[in-house]
Amino acid sequence: MKTDNPETQAKPAAIRMEGVVGSLGSESFKQATDEWSGIEPTGKNMGIVQLTLDKSVKTTVIGTVYGLDFEIEEDGYQVNVFFDYYNRRLKILDYDCSNYPGMLQRLAWLASANSFDKIFVKARAKDFQQFLSHGYMNEGVLRYYFNGEDAYVLSRFSSLKRASSSDLIRESEMIENIIYNSKPAPERKLPSDVKIVHADEKHIPQLVFIYRQVFETYPSPLTNPDYIKSVMKRNTHFVLALSNGEPIAAASADVNDKHSNAEMTDCATIRAAQGQGIMQFLLAELETMARKMNVKTAYSLARSLSPGMNKSFFRLKYEYSGRLINNCDIFGEFEDLNIWVKRL
């Protein structure tokens, strides 16, 4: 946003990083930790994972497993589902259905057999009421998600604890405060020592450094360099902010070519660089990239109690359109996420 008064415009200033970041070979990099770098068990039972895929199909996976894609084909429906073990939920990735009772009963059984207490789906306008009529709750609308058409975000809960949020009123008040009371931000310029780059494989150590600094736990294995390398090959694009060559902030766009949308995600700024508005520059860069790829819609799921991230999306002209209750595990517990959407 612009202001006509030059005296109110924020002047770019260098970020003081001495003794905070250091080089990637320094002790600060070596000591940056995530939940898998400790010597004590985490209590999440991630060493040996047992999943039930069907009444007669079970599998045991050794090692750190976040989830498993599985495709089901039956008379009247085909559904691609993600067994999200880390977040204890079943995610419906895609579906083609004429037998909704059969599909939804099958999914409810799978969730129960794996002790998942949430099923999550993005449904189309033509059939979202089929999910409502089978006990799903509407948590929001992802506007323009399907090549410009709206997606209805619905969930099925099977425990009161997962379906309830003690922070709901506080989260709603924060959103209202942002929407009604936010003053136009002075036009910011990127700090003079900060450079934004499009990250590739050579930047993976810097990305890992940031994510290990910021997130003790995260709903995807973002602190694993092999994981970042793999998603880079699957249409996830990272941008990185460097202060005098040192990593201070990062974000990514997960592009869905089939539906012409991009999720703005993996947003993180190390503590020493927060409050400078750097994330807005990273998100704007990702939007520019998405437009060049003919992506129609950008959206994001922001932590519901993070005023900084929610305000950033509001100031970038995103529209608030719902809240996902106890959606995923961040910082060691399930958190609510706000839906923000923007037509590009």
Secondary structure as the mmCIF struct_conf table of DSSP 4:
data_model
#
loop_
_struct_conf.conf_type_id
_struct_conf.id
_struct_conf.beg_label_comp_id
_struct_conf.beg_label_asym_id
_struct_conf.beg_label_seq_id
_struct_conf.end_label_comp_id
_struct_conf.end_label_asym_id
_struct_conf.end_label_seq_id
BEND BEND1 ASP A 4 ASP A 4
HELX_RH_3T_P HELX_RH_3T_P1 PRO A 6 THR A 8
BEND BEND2 GLN A 9 GLN A 9
HELX_LH_PP_P HELX_LH_PP_P1 ALA A 10 PRO A 12
TURN_TY1_P TURN_TY1_P1 GLU A 18 VAL A 20
BEND BEND3 VAL A 21 VAL A 21
TURN_TY1_P TURN_TY1_P2 LEU A 24 GLY A 25
BEND BEND4 SER A 26 SER A 26
HELX_RH_AL_P HELX_RH_AL_P1 GLU A 27 GLN A 31
TURN_TY1_P TURN_TY1_P3 GLU A 35 TRP A 36
BEND BEND5 SER A 37 GLU A 40
BEND BEND6 GLY A 43 LYS A 44
BEND BEND7 GLY A 47 GLY A 47
STRN STRN1 ILE A 48 ASP A 54
TURN_TY1_P TURN_TY1_P4 LYS A 55 SER A 56
STRN STRN2 VAL A 57 ILE A 62
BEND BEND8 GLY A 63 GLY A 63
STRN STRN3 LEU A 68 GLU A 74
TURN_TY1_P TURN_TY1_P5 ASP A 75 GLY A 76
STRN STRN4 TYR A 77 ASP A 84
TURN_TY1_P TURN_TY1_P6 TYR A 85 ARG A 88
STRN STRN5 ARG A 89 CYS A 97
BEND BEND9 SER A 98 SER A 98
HELX_RH_AL_P HELX_RH_AL_P2 TYR A 100 ALA A 113
TURN_TY1_P TURN_TY1_P7 ASN A 114 SER A 115
STRN STRN6 LYS A 118 ARG A 124
TURN_TY1_P TURN_TY1_P8 ALA A 125 ASP A 127
HELX_RH_AL_P HELX_RH_AL_P3 PHE A 128 LEU A 132
TURN_TY1_P TURN_TY1_P9 SER A 133 GLY A 135
STRN STRN7 MET A 137 PHE A 146
TURN_TY1_P TURN_TY1_P10 ASN A 147 GLY A 148
STRN STRN8 GLU A 149 PHE A 157
HELX_RH_AL_P HELX_RH_AL_P4 LEU A 160 ALA A 163
TURN_TY1_P TURN_TY1_P11 SER A 166 ASP A 167
HELX_RH_AL_P HELX_RH_AL_P5 LEU A 168 ASN A 181
HELX_LH_PP_P HELX_LH_PP_P2 SER A 182 ARG A 188
TURN_TY1_P TURN_TY1_P12 SER A 192 ASP A 193
STRN STRN9 VAL A 194 HIS A 198
HELX_RH_3T_P HELX_RH_3T_P2 GLU A 201 HIS A 203
HELX_RH_AL_P HELX_RH_AL_P6 ILE A 204 VAL A 214
BEND BEND10 GLU A 216 THR A 217
BEND BEND11 PRO A 219 SER A 220
TURN_TY1_P TURN_TY1_P13 LEU A 222 THR A 223
HELX_RH_AL_P HELX_RH_AL_P7 PRO A 225 MET A 232
TURN_TY1_P TURN_TY1_P14 LYS A 233 ASN A 235
STRN STRN10 THR A 236 SER A 243
TURN_TY1_P TURN_TY1_P15 ASN A 244 GLY A 245
STRN STRN11 GLU A 246 ASN A 256
TURN_TY1_P TURN_TY1_P16 ASP A 257 SER A 260
STRN STRN12 ASN A 261 THR A 269
HELX_RH_3T_P HELX_RH_3T_P3 ARG A 271 ALA A 273
TURN_TY1_P TURN_TY1_P17 GLN A 274 GLY A 275
BEND BEND12 GLN A 276 GLN A 276
HELX_RH_AL_P HELX_RH_AL_P8 ILE A 278 LYS A 292
TURN_TY1_P TURN_TY1_P18 MET A 293 ASN A 294
STRN STRN13 THR A 297 ARG A 303
TURN_TY1_P TURN_TY1_P19 SER A 304 LEU A 305
HELX_RH_AL_P HELX_RH_AL_P9 PRO A 307 ARG A 315
TURN_TY1_P TURN_TY1_P20 LEU A 316 LYS A 317
STRN STRN14 GLU A 319 ILE A 330
TURN_TY1_P TURN_TY1_P21 PHE A 331 GLY A 332
STRN STRN15 GLU A 333 ARG A 343
#
